[in-house]
Amino acid sequence: MNRSFARLWTAAFCSETGEWMLQVALPVLVYQSTGSAASTAAMMIVGMVPAVVLSPVAGVLADRADRRLLLLLVCLGQAVVALPLLVVDGAGWYLVMAAQAALAAVFEPARTALVPALVAPERVTAANGMLASAGNVARLAGAWLGGLLFALGGIGLVVGGYVVVLLAAAGALVVPFGDRGRAPADRRPAVREWLDGLNLIRRNRRLWVVGAAMVLMAAAQGMFLVLFVPFVLDVLRAGPEGVGLLRGVQAVGGLLAGLGIAVLARRVSPTQMYGWGAVTFGVVSAVGWHAHGFGAGLGVYVGLFVLVGVPSVVAATGLVSTLQRAVPPAAVGRLTSTAFAAIALGTAAGMLIAGWTATWPPILDVQAAGYLVGGALVLIGENGR
């Protein structure tokens, strides 16, 4: 790991730790305040909209701006816009979520496009695996901290911790990476550049298959985000700490998977990693939704969430590596921003479905099936190319 990538890894870890703190605390806050799964879904959907609306801007910025500086400004901006949570309630929560999501929509494409500029081509998939591991360790730390701080001091204590970790992320990005961290210069009009990126996607049939599966799995993830909080609070009766614990322990399996990504990448293609990871994730999800009916307690669920961390990292690494290889380096930002926008739309659709059907028992199996069908679609497309 070279120094520049190590700093990017550190910034990503700190940023995602803060993100998970809010992702655990805010849904619990809304659900406890309203008692409504639909209100919880609405909060999460507000967090999805900016990724769609700002996709063209985020992609073009990632492909033409100084990506290191862009990431730095995003981290500082997120710290600032979280502060109103100390004084607002109700509608104010949704405005803060929208502002946070708008900045995050810029962060992800820039970070993804920066990886090939900082590491050798043969190390890109391994580097993606290390970033996925960072995300899972961040999930462990952030989800646990979010649940714990919320239980101890409410949203104010969560905001304080969030600002601290974002300032740490910004600190890792202060010093420039050098020329390799800069996006290629492009003097074309921004709209023309964005449209050219869309044409690259349109002409790639493999991306259409991956994209369809990606949206389907995003919808499944959206369902999970809404159904998970009431499931833990009402079915498992584990409290806010249980929400944070279960969202966090997934990182343990993810960390183990990340350590083996470099070896796996030499044996299977990134697209196969994505497909098989998704199928396995769906199987474990199905088991998890029904294990309580056979007497499984919180300890069993901790084990299941550790286990599901492995296919989660494998699938995430496979998807990012597939996107990075599908287009020239100068277009990676636009492709990934478009992909993240599609994921946001799929996730929002899944949230709406779950919010409307939360009391319909089969919806849990529909959620797990989304991963199974999506993963199978990726594998069929890969074998048929």
Steps between C-alpha positions, in 0.01 A plus 500: 500500500664828390469811715250676278266202497547455875377855552203440272423184698516696827273774368250245369500314831438813706236634262308173491523464877319831534249402232409182687460691825227709340351207305440318827397796716264690268268209408477403867422863588225521238351159581496564875347844446229391254462123544461483123696287254371728223653807668827313537485414130432865414812609690712252308346591164588865559856376533478335158364786290818714479699208360260491205460873445870579536629202303600704190680763708673244723625295206641794309669638814659161572639484146638854472565640853785443744343196663700525822386861553144405411496229767649740756229762437226238522622380842511854636160578351338194656633597842346846468157396372458244782508771768132605456401158639585650840207742479246376243237229510228361275542643151848625590625142523403444137675818383823398671477152350454651153804727544714210622393285208573777250860518616534120514385485136819687408729299731445147367570554125811706578638236735431216257660688209803585713598138575639414151703822513671403827580130452643284223242341262561148631429621855171678434269212600704434814486872582122494454489205739699694758259793468208262537665366815540856623130548441418193704728596787335843483162326513608320816637812668240744371190286554612407851588860584180632347281267703702545821528879482132531416408285801731701729433856386258514212563656162719779643768257612485323163555829316804578714660167415407541134677836472814360662538209257433721198770743607734201527406401144570852378838495675607198293426693181666833572834423330474458117553156350696641206422489128383137512212603727369761257230436245594542134448852366191537279392820330174374354173650630384314811168397343678358193741310723213349698312397184813337359525298820140383460576390143782281628254330732232466232734316261619247760254207513684340792433813706129471425488154659706608798288813532168313501626265771645794692162679513320182606747443784480866598124461538562201726743708705241779527249252638755379751578851625134562581412154632811451710432763769146383588617138475771552762293728725164319479582137416839446664431770762870589509467881532709773329820334619394183321443695178852639519652166601350300215571764235854518631607137540456443128839672479674204662421269209565784258845558643587133460373503143702812421820327606440226243381717210844517336515119482140471379556762231765278339255212466167655394394808309360806681158434345497144636595638840201733479257227396600229747529752782143615436359146484665406829379822660143415399519151652627631834234776499224243456632298793522811715141609450369163624755380756315663791206269431722208593607653830808690381597783734720805461817289519399298194425820311841638587648189335279537192595864455869415535454234233318729257789745513708267280278497189423868557865599450552255215196637314588865563859451385386313190254773405746789539775315312257412220403866461862618505594257221197569282602848378821703448651652820388850401134389509498298824354787702204542266432126487513458875285806567239363257522160669457654844200696373343177372574335833335793679188467285482126561557547872228766520257270316580221746445735793161606366395138447612404850337805656165415340517124567694483828222301668477247213713201614611380150675833437797366695540216251457741208795697636725193513385392152616832357861410574461143376344599167737793450808287565374228268442758226861622529637145483286406200607815319866433576484141378310597187729777377 
